[in-house]
Amino acid sequence: MVRNVSRCIKNMGIKPCKSLEIKKPAQKERALNKDIV
């Protein structure tokens, strides 16, 4: 994750990185929900 964020900052800037950080936790929550069900 750290490597991807660093690349994002270099390539696109800080804002796209923040959006990626927001999306990743959402995916983790989905995976947890699938495991629970």
Secondary structure by P-SEA (a helix, b strand, c coil): caaaaaaaaacccaaaaaaaaaaaaaaaaaaaaaaac
